[in-house]
Amino acid sequence: MLHDHLTVLPILIPLTGAMITLMLRQTQRLQAGCALGSMLMSLAASAWLTVAVWQGAQPIVFHSGGWSPPFAITLVGDLLSAVFVLMSQLVLTTGIIYAMGSKDAVVKYPTFYPLFLMLATSLTGAILTGDLFNMYVFAELMVISGTVLTAISDDRYGTEAAYKYFYISLTASFFMLFAIGSFYVCYGTLNMADLAERIPLDGGQPLLLPGIGFLMATFMVKSAVFPFHFWQPDFHTAASTSVSAMLSSVVVKLGVYGFLRMTTLLFVLQAPVIRWILIVLGVAGVIFGGLSAVGTHNAKRMLAYSTLAQIGFILIGIGWGTPLAIAAAIVFTFNHSLLKAAMLMLAGYVASRAPVKSAAFDVVTGVGKSIPAAGALFLIGSLGLAGIPPTNGFISKMMLFHSGIDAADFNALLLMAIGSLLTLVYTNRAFIRIWWQRPPGSTGAKPTGDHLLAPAILIVLVLILGLWAEPLVHVARETSLWLDRPGLYIQAVLGG
């Protein structure tokens, strides 16, 4: 049925687009247009999937090859996966738009758009898959795509950053393989619905706890959670803007998705301990990421450390685990993806107008005086990251702080408030240096640079979701209620 195949389309469309764009590598403009068309069609399919799941009030499941679960390669579209896919493909579409208007030499490479579409394919597949082994396969494809896209960057440190990311991700791959092996030895299955049914019945298996630990370590590396963050600043600073904006906004959310699945589906009985660990690491990330962002001297590097802090906020919400806290974490995840992609694009835009292409504050100081439109967008994005109205970031922080009051975790709330103040400090410092201070020399900004269309689209969405937050908040609350009933997911996949 077409209805069942809705979970396949968001994966199949960018995958097909990657193959077509590879064949069009001799015609760069046609290749770019095909890549954008593929992402727009995939985004439409993701929106269709989200609406169908929401209206149908049950997950949409596709079993490949006609095999019965848990043996089939299963794709599952419930509200959580559908919302994460919609979020990811929305940002990835703007990434294509930014690349089309970028002056970076890397976007003219014949393999850039095919690799970008493979990044979209792998991230979408990792979210929609219904078993851990295929999540591993898609995650490896995502690592390969991201590594190569960074290695071919214009930045001379791109190759070094790509090596760091690859070898750190290789460690995460070993962690996930150890986790997969542990669960398969214990339960003879890797289907997440089947595991969720079997683990509560036999939770005394000796390799269960090591498997959980390895899986947690995997998602911590994927999301650059403190103290597994050390690869991220170099990686995101060296990658081209259109790539780093994706890596720091939506690619890192795979770990967030994984933690939500772990605590609400796979390991419900072990969830209290997992959540306590997430709260501790989340608070540490908020403070460490904020202080590191204050102390750095590069706009892109600052935003990379900011991601560490913002992921910390999300982990705290998952750690509190109440329906309101989970809904707040989902809203925060969606809103942060838009904000961080927009801010990194704006940093890249400023760097493209600097006398020497760099996002270092010594280079971009005063460059913004000739580009006030970018300054207005950057200011709105800064307000969003700090959680100030009328942006979507205010909605995220408000929901998260309300859930913290309900959880009566006032120590974490105090540290979160400090982290929010740090966000205001480092974003305002960047704004003042780029748009208010005078340039140190007589050299002004370049007359042309990257285009502003993609970050402008995202900032408009930031304002819309700040002024009209009800649809996203309602979907997040509904998703939280779905996650509170894991039997709905299990029954949809296994039947009965």
C-alpha positions as semicolon CSV with decimal commas, in nm:
position;residue;x (nm);y (nm);z (nm)
1;M;0,000;0,000;0,000
2;L;0,115;0,357;-0,073
3;H;0,034;0,445;0,286
4;D;0,293;0,195;0,412
5;H;0,551;0,317;0,161
6;L;0,544;0,669;0,306
7;T;0,829;0,562;0,535
8;V;1,039;0,466;0,233
9;L;1,000;0,784;0,028
10;P;1,205;1,021;0,251
11;I;1,497;0,776;0,218
12;L;1,449;0,671;-0,143
13;I;1,410;1,020;-0,293
14;P;1,745;1,167;-0,178
15;L;1,917;0,835;-0,253
16;T;1,785;0,847;-0,610
17;G;1,880;1,213;-0,629
18;A;2,237;1,127;-0,524
19;M;2,269;0,882;-0,812
20;I;2,119;1,124;-1,064
21;T;2,338;1,416;-0,953
22;L;2,644;1,195;-0,984
23;M;2,553;1,131;-1,346
24;L;2,508;1,508;-1,396
25;R;2,853;1,589;-1,257
26;Q;2,963;1,754;-1,583
27;T;2,692;2,022;-1,555
28;Q;2,727;2,195;-1,219
29;R;2,416;2,417;-1,234
30;L;2,193;2,132;-1,348
31;Q;2,342;1,911;-1,078
32;A;2,267;2,172;-0,809
33;G;1,912;2,218;-0,938
34;C;1,852;1,843;-0,931
35;A;1,987;1,824;-0,574
36;L;1,752;2,100;-0,460
37;G;1,459;1,938;-0,640
38;S;1,535;1,605;-0,471
39;M;1,545;1,763;-0,126
40;L;1,224;1,956;-0,186
41;M;1,043;1,638;-0,294
42;S;1,186;1,451;0,003
43;L;1,078;1,731;0,237
44;A;0,726;1,711;0,093
45;A;0,727;1,333;0,151
46;S;0,842;1,387;0,511
47;A;0,562;1,637;0,571
48;W;0,314;1,390;0,416
49;L;0,443;1,116;0,646
50;T;0,410;1,339;0,954
51;V;0,053;1,439;0,869
52;A;-0,044;1,079;0,789
53;V;0,096;0,947;1,118
54;W;-0,066;1,225;1,319
55;Q;-0,407;1,187;1,156
56;G;-0,393;0,808;1,162
57;A;-0,307;0,807;1,535
58;Q;-0,077;0,506;1,489
59;P;0,271;0,436;1,349
60;I;0,316;0,356;0,981
61;V;0,531;0,045;0,938
62;F;0,698;-0,095;0,627
63;H;0,841;-0,449;0,628
64;S;1,077;-0,496;0,335
65;G;1,067;-0,806;0,118
66;G;0,739;-0,929;0,262
67;W;0,918;-1,083;0,561
68;S;0,741;-1,100;0,895
69;P;0,881;-0,907;1,192
70;P;1,126;-0,919;1,357
71;F;1,322;-1,068;1,063
72;A;1,236;-0,802;0,804
73;I;1,425;-0,478;0,755
74;T;1,160;-0,260;0,914
75;L;1,100;0,113;0,874
76;V;0,880;0,273;1,137
77;G;0,720;0,615;1,113
78;D;0,575;0,713;1,448
79;L;0,534;1,074;1,561
80;L;0,887;1,091;1,706
81;S;1,066;0,966;1,396
82;A;0,836;1,162;1,161
83;V;0,899;1,490;1,345
84;F;1,276;1,431;1,354
85;V;1,283;1,349;0,982
86;L;1,075;1,656;0,897
87;M;1,307;1,873;1,105
88;S;1,620;1,724;0,949
89;Q;1,505;1,751;0,591
90;L;1,381;2,106;0,636
91;V;1,728;2,215;0,750
92;L;1,902;2,000;0,487
93;T;1,696;2,169;0,215
94;T;1,819;2,510;0,330
95;G;2,170;2,366;0,330
96;I;2,135;2,293;-0,042
97;I;2,003;2,647;-0,097
98;Y;2,302;2,793;0,087
99;A;2,546;2,579;-0,111
100;M;2,395;2,701;-0,438
101;G;2,471;3,061;-0,337
102;S;2,809;2,990;-0,179
103;K;3,145;3,108;-0,310
104;D;3,323;2,803;-0,164
105;A;3,519;2,606;-0,423
106;V;3,404;2,281;-0,260
107;V;3,042;2,324;-0,378
108;K;3,166;2,308;-0,738
109;Y;3,324;1,966;-0,687
110;P;3,135;1,703;-0,891
111;T;3,087;1,487;-0,582
112;F;2,963;1,758;-0,342
113;Y;2,589;1,733;-0,410
114;P;2,583;1,351;-0,433
115;L;2,761;1,332;-0,097
116;F;2,525;1,590;0,052
117;L;2,224;1,388;-0,061
118;M;2,381;1,072;0,079
119;L;2,417;1,256;0,411
120;A;2,044;1,330;0,396
121;T;1,967;0,968;0,302
122;S;2,171;0,819;0,584
123;L;2,043;1,053;0,855
124;T;1,682;0,991;0,750
125;G;1,737;0,616;0,737
126;A;1,897;0,607;1,081
127;I;1,592;0,780;1,226
128;L;1,327;0,575;1,046
129;T;1,483;0,231;1,083
130;G;1,321;-0,010;1,327
131;D;1,628;-0,213;1,422
132;L;1,967;-0,136;1,571
133;F;2,183;-0,300;1,305
134;N;2,037;-0,094;1,023
135;M;2,076;0,214;1,239
136;Y;2,444;0,123;1,256
137;V;2,461;0,085;0,877
138;F;2,296;0,420;0,811
139;A;2,511;0,588;1,077
140;E;2,827;0,458;0,907
141;L;2,708;0,594;0,573
142;M;2,649;0,926;0,745
143;V;3,002;0,927;0,886
144;I;3,155;0,852;0,546
145;S;2,957;1,130;0,378
146;G;3,036;1,384;0,650
147;T;3,404;1,291;0,658
148;V;3,455;1,332;0,284
149;L;3,256;1,656;0,274
150;T;3,485;1,795;0,544
151;A;3,805;1,662;0,388
152;I;3,739;1,843;0,059
153;S;3,669;2,172;0,238
154;D;3,845;2,490;0,127
155;D;3,993;2,520;0,477
156;R;4,350;2,392;0,497
157;Y;4,264;2,216;0,824
158;G;3,977;2,029;0,664
159;T;4,171;1,706;0,615
160;E;4,294;1,707;0,975
161;A;3,942;1,769;1,106
162;A;3,806;1,492;0,881
163;Y;4,062;1,245;1,020
164;K;3,964;1,338;1,376
165;Y;3,596;1,292;1,303
166;F;3,651;0,965;1,122
167;Y;3,859;0,804;1,395
168;I;3,636;0,926;1,676
169;S;3,336;0,796;1,481
170;L;3,521;0,469;1,430
171;T;3,538;0,439;1,808
172;A;3,163;0,502;1,825
173;S;3,116;0,231;1,561
174;F;3,301;-0,018;1,781
175;F;3,081;0,084;2,075
176;M;2,766;0,025;1,872
177;L;2,889;-0,308;1,738
178;F;2,965;-0,420;2,095
179;A;2,615;-0,310;2,197
180;I;2,457;-0,491;1,901
181;G;2,652;-0,807;1,979
182;S;2,553;-0,793;2,345
183;F;2,182;-0,757;2,271
184;Y;2,184;-1,026;2,004
185;V;2,359;-1,275;2,233
186;C;2,109;-1,202;2,509
187;Y;1,785;-1,189;2,311
188;G;1,848;-1,316;1,958
189;T;1,701;-1,005;1,795
190;L;1,793;-0,647;1,707
191;N;1,445;-0,528;1,616
192;M;1,373;-0,245;1,861
193;A;1,009;-0,340;1,914
194;D;1,107;-0,703;1,976
195;L;1,383;-0,599;2,217
196;A;1,138;-0,371;2,399
197;E;0,909;-0,670;2,449
198;R;1,179;-0,920;2,551
199;I;1,401;-0,712;2,783
200;P;1,140;-0,657;3,060
201;L;1,069;-1,032;3,061
202;D;1,435;-1,125;3,108
203;G;1,626;-0,827;3,243
204;G;1,889;-1,034;3,423
205;Q;2,102;-1,116;3,118
206;P;2,471;-1,056;3,202
207;L;2,546;-0,858;2,885
208;L;2,242;-0,630;2,907
209;L;2,403;-0,357;3,119
210;P;2,729;-0,353;2,917
211;G;2,518;-0,330;2,600
212;I;2,328;-0,033;2,741
213;G;2,657;0,134;2,834
214;F;2,804;0,084;2,488
215;L;2,488;0,216;2,323
216;M;2,490;0,525;2,545
217;A;2,855;0,589;2,458
218;T;2,766;0,561;2,088
219;F;2,496;0,826;2,107
220;M;2,714;1,050;2,323
221;V;2,982;1,054;2,055
222;K;2,724;1,111;1,780
223;S;2,583;1,414;1,962
224;A;2,919;1,537;2,097
225;V;2,792;1,511;2,454
226;F;3,039;1,620;2,724
227;P;3,300;1,467;2,771
228;F;3,283;1,311;2,420
229;H;3,277;1,655;2,255
230;F;3,646;1,716;2,184
231;W;3,629;1,637;1,811
232;Q;3,343;1,875;1,738
233;P;3,492;2,230;1,741
234;D;3,770;2,145;1,494
235;F;3,534;1,950;1,272
236;H;3,265;2,217;1,248
237;T;3,514;2,502;1,217
238;A;3,702;2,346;0,924
239;A;3,402;2,217;0,724
240;S;3,246;2,438;0,459
241;T;2,955;2,646;0,589
242;S;2,683;2,453;0,405
243;V;2,817;2,132;0,562
244;S;2,902;2,254;0,913
245;A;2,555;2,408;0,943
246;M;2,407;2,060;0,886
247;L;2,651;1,876;1,110
248;S;2,603;2,108;1,407
249;S;2,225;2,141;1,376
250;V;2,060;1,815;1,265
251;V;2,329;1,545;1,234
252;V;2,411;1,570;1,606
253;K;2,041;1,516;1,681
254;L;2,075;1,145;1,597
255;G;2,209;1,095;1,949
256;V;1,915;1,287;2,096
257;Y;1,679;1,060;1,902
258;G;1,870;0,757;2,031
259;F;1,840;0,866;2,394
260;L;1,466;0,918;2,354
261;R;1,430;0,566;2,213
262;M;1,645;0,421;2,491
263;T;1,450;0,578;2,777
264;T;1,096;0,542;2,639
265;L;1,106;0,217;2,442
266;L;1,409;-0,008;2,474
267;F;1,508;0,015;2,841
268;V;1,206;0,139;3,031
269;L;1,303;-0,044;3,354
270;Q;1,661;0,088;3,338
271;A;1,551;0,438;3,234
272;P;1,582;0,604;3,580
273;V;1,958;0,539;3,591
274;I;2,004;0,643;3,227
275;R;1,812;0,964;3,290
276;W;2,019;1,049;3,598
277;I;2,336;1,015;3,388
278;L;2,186;1,236;3,116
279;I;2,102;1,508;3,369
280;V;2,456;1,509;3,508
281;L;2,620;1,517;3,165
282;G;2,364;1,769;3,038
283;V;2,437;2,014;3,321
284;A;2,812;1,970;3,268
285;G;2,767;2,034;2,896
286;V;2,562;2,349;2,955
287;I;2,830;2,505;3,175
288;F;3,139;2,376;2,994
289;G;2,999;2,455;2,649
290;G;2,895;2,804;2,756
291;L;3,231;2,888;2,914
292;S;3,420;2,748;2,615
293;A;3,208;2,953;2,374
294;V;3,282;3,268;2,577
295;G;3,655;3,199;2,561
296;T;3,695;3,114;2,192
297;H;3,811;3,356;1,920
298;N;3,633;3,219;1,614
299;A;3,263;3,265;1,534
300;K;3,218;2,914;1,394
301;R;3,408;2,759;1,683
302;M;3,196;2,960;1,926
303;L;2,880;2,819;1,770
304;A;3,024;2,466;1,782
305;Y;3,074;2,498;2,159
306;S;2,728;2,650;2,177
307;T;2,592;2,326;2,031
308;L;2,754;2,137;2,319
309;A;2,567;2,362;2,564
310;Q;2,235;2,347;2,379
311;I;2,249;1,966;2,356
312;G;2,301;1,976;2,733
313;F;1,967;2,155;2,777
314;I;1,797;1,886;2,568
315;L;1,956;1,602;2,767
316;I;1,835;1,755;3,092
317;G;1,480;1,755;2,956
318;I;1,510;1,390;2,854
319;G;1,660;1,317;3,195
320;W;1,366;1,465;3,384
321;G;1,149;1,230;3,183
322;T;0,805;1,375;3,259
323;P;0,560;1,418;2,969
324;L;0,611;1,796;2,980
325;A;0,991;1,758;2,993
326;I;0,995;1,520;2,697
327;A;0,773;1,757;2,500
328;A;1,004;2,045;2,593
329;A;1,308;1,844;2,478
330;I;1,142;1,776;2,141
331;V;1,048;2,142;2,091
332;F;1,399;2,246;2,197
333;T;1,552;2,000;1,950
334;F;1,340;2,127;1,659
335;N;1,396;2,494;1,738
336;H;1,769;2,457;1,799
337;S;1,813;2,287;1,462
338;L;1,671;2,592;1,285
339;L;1,862;2,840;1,499
340;K;2,202;2,675;1,484
341;A;2,189;2,617;1,108
342;A;2,093;2,983;1,055
343;M;2,367;3,115;1,287
344;L;2,639;2,906;1,125
345;M;2,524;3,017;0,780
346;L;2,542;3,379;0,896
347;A;2,893;3,322;1,033
348;G;2,989;3,171;0,698
349;Y;2,830;3,465;0,515
350;V;3,034;3,711;0,721
351;A;3,352;3,508;0,662
352;S;3,287;3,514;0,287
353;R;3,281;3,897;0,298
354;A;3,596;3,927;0,513
355;P;3,926;4,041;0,354
356;V;4,064;3,691;0,423
357;K;3,804;3,416;0,430
358;S;3,793;3,323;0,796
359;A;3,546;3,335;1,084
360;A;3,817;3,437;1,334
361;F;3,710;3,745;1,529
362;D;4,040;3,919;1,448
363;V;3,948;3,891;1,080
364;V;3,573;3,963;1,085
365;T;3,579;4,254;1,331
366;G;3,390;4,541;1,170
367;V;3,305;4,346;0,856
368;G;2,935;4,364;0,938
369;K;2,914;4,743;0,903
370;S;2,854;4,707;0,530
371;I;2,604;4,418;0,566
372;P;2,336;4,538;0,813
373;A;2,074;4,289;0,690
374;A;2,293;4,001;0,806
375;G;2,334;4,180;1,140
376;A;1,959;4,197;1,191
377;L;1,930;3,824;1,119
378;F;2,224;3,744;1,350
379;L;2,069;3,950;1,631
380;I;1,739;3,762;1,604
381;G;1,927;3,431;1,603
382;S;2,125;3,538;1,910
383;L;1,802;3,618;2,093
384;G;1,674;3,274;1,998
385;L;1,981;3,091;2,130
386;A;1,957;3,287;2,457
387;G;1,584;3,214;2,486
388;I;1,448;3,568;2,452
389;P;1,109;3,649;2,293
390;P;0,972;3,673;2,031
391;T;1,185;3,385;1,901
392;N;1,126;3,011;1,910
393;G;1,414;2,979;2,157
394;F;1,201;3,152;2,420
395;I;0,931;2,887;2,378
396;S;1,189;2,610;2,417
397;K;1,344;2,757;2,731
398;M;1,006;2,841;2,885
399;M;0,878;2,486;2,840
400;L;1,202;2,337;2,970
401;F;1,212;2,560;3,280
402;H;0,847;2,485;3,356
403;S;0,919;2,113;3,335
404;G;1,218;2,163;3,568
405;I;0,995;2,335;3,823
406;D;0,753;2,041;3,802
407;A;1,046;1,804;3,854
408;A;1,165;2,018;4,151
409;D;1,526;1,998;4,028
410;F;1,624;2,349;4,133
411;N;1,999;2,289;4,128
412;A;1,986;2,199;3,760
413;L;1,755;2,495;3,695
414;L;2,006;2,734;3,852
415;L;2,290;2,602;3,638
416;M;2,068;2,617;3,330
417;A;1,995;2,983;3,405
418;I;2,370;3,049;3,425
419;G;2,415;2,870;3,093
420;S;2,147;3,091;2,937
421;L;2,328;3,403;3,059
422;L;2,652;3,273;2,909
423;T;2,470;3,229;2,577
424;L;2,368;3,594;2,589
425;V;2,726;3,694;2,666
426;Y;2,902;3,515;2,381
427;T;2,640;3,587;2,114
428;N;2,630;3,958;2,204
429;R;3,009;3,973;2,207
430;A;3,017;3,829;1,857
431;F;2,748;4,071;1,737
432;I;2,930;4,374;1,880
433;R;3,267;4,276;1,731
434;I;3,132;4,205;1,384
435;W;2,869;4,479;1,345
436;W;2,964;4,759;1,586
437;Q;3,341;4,777;1,622
438;R;3,557;4,943;1,360
439;P;3,774;4,717;1,146
440;P;4,138;4,715;1,267
441;G;4,280;4,818;0,927
442;S;4,177;5,019;0,627
443;T;4,067;4,707;0,435
444;G;3,689;4,683;0,416
445;A;3,453;4,398;0,341
446;K;3,447;4,234;0,001
447;P;3,169;4,363;-0,225
448;T;3,024;4,013;-0,276
449;G;3,004;3,689;-0,085
450;D;2,768;3,405;-0,008
451;H;2,392;3,457;-0,039
452;L;2,162;3,535;0,254
453;L;1,851;3,351;0,130
454;A;1,897;3,027;0,329
455;P;1,963;3,186;0,672
456;A;1,685;3,438;0,605
457;I;1,438;3,151;0,549
458;L;1,544;2,989;0,875
459;I;1,528;3,312;1,078
460;V;1,177;3,379;0,943
461;L;1,081;3,031;1,066
462;V;1,245;3,112;1,401
463;L;1,016;3,415;1,435
464;I;0,707;3,231;1,312
465;L;0,756;2,949;1,562
466;G;0,814;3,209;1,833
467;L;0,498;3,405;1,757
468;W;0,285;3,102;1,659
469;A;0,428;2,813;1,857
470;E;0,103;2,624;1,916
471;P;0,130;2,373;1,625
472;L;0,482;2,260;1,717
473;V;0,406;2,250;2,089
474;H;0,089;2,049;2,024
475;V;0,276;1,796;1,808
476;A;0,549;1,769;2,073
477;R;0,292;1,705;2,347
478;E;0,122;1,441;2,134
479;T;0,460;1,280;2,066
480;S;0,535;1,275;2,437
481;L;0,205;1,096;2,500
482;W;0,292;0,843;2,228
483;L;0,630;0,779;2,388
484;D;0,459;0,724;2,722
485;R;0,277;0,427;2,560
486;P;0,554;0,210;2,411
487;G;0,300;-0,068;2,353
488;L;0,162;0,135;2,062
489;Y;0,499;0,115;1,883
490;I;0,548;-0,252;1,970
491;Q;0,202;-0,354;1,852
492;A;0,234;-0,160;1,526
493;V;0,563;-0,337;1,442
494;L;0,500;-0,688;1,573
495;G;0,123;-0,704;1,531
496;G;-0,116;-0,875;1,767
